[in-house]
């Protein structure tokens, strides 16, 4: 088990309530039963202990150990009330599993009857019921994570598995003009792909924001759409957004925060505040904007993956 | 502050439930301009907004925001709800205005990101 998995178990122990890890079909023993009858009941139900109930009141608890003791002494005909444990340690259904574990462990109880606020018996918890429930909880959360991990594991190794002097993975996206419903899909796909390729989260976020702004620009300002190309290499990511739209009158002005040529309906949608290119520039390590009226626009941005020494480079050597 | 407390303070209602209510949110922010969210949004913050189109959810995804609160009891269109479900983003609705929603949360101890400086690569 890795450290991460242990943490998950700890988290479950702290956050899961006894209610979810208890058995609810509690086998109970009537005070009128003999130890012999209790023995047969336990064998039949394959249990190692049971609360002794007079109506709704718990008067004791009897375990397989008690049964073994009386068997040795030849006292199987005795009533259960003579050999049961009278002081029963119970646990509230809202308690944490941690509390149950510490009671079972340190105090040497093999089972704890679970009661609600009114003291009514609602279940029973043993090491076995807890382990089964915790494993089930872990299994559910692991299956989800494993699937994602496997995909990113495969993708992350591409820079080691494929041998060349300089390997690159190229992603291309066609962005339609004025299609607000699908705007952002390219940025979303790029974000997911970079996560799978093992790029560190802070850089993924910068790329996602910059590409999203660039994508919105294609949607808002062009009349023919455009193409976004992402070139991922082991040490840097190069992205360009190219369109054959109307072009930009003044490439210096559009870089000023707050300068916008967006129409009113775009502003109503929360965009076109004139922050887009400024925001892209802020996210990227390198940015170049080439455009002229009537000649389309080309935006080149670049992200360096290991310029700050913080290990931004894709790390394929780490085994997960 | 936990998501549960955010909902209590705002007398809010969950529209899309993608998180444990006991999860912590470190800070809050508010904007109707999505570019502002992209520029000043902080990973993990709660975003208060009056904008309900699907791009609000997209913007949250890009900025690493997982909880969005719609103010003035605005109900987002079905596309927004569907996208949030897909992307694992929790949506909450409150009857308070933007001003009051922010004020109540700030008062209850949910901080903002402080003075903002625009610099290159200041993430």
Interface residues (C-beta under 8 A of the other chain):
Chain A: X15 X180 X181 X183 X184 X187 X188 X191 X202 X205 X206 X208 X209 X212 X213 X257 X269 X270 X271 X273 X274 X275 X276 X278 X279 X281 X282 X283 X285
Chain B: X22 X32 X33 X34 X35 X36 X38 X39 X43 X49 X51 X53 X54 X55 X56 X58 X59 X61 X62 X63 X64 X79 X87 X118 X119 X120 X121 X122 X123
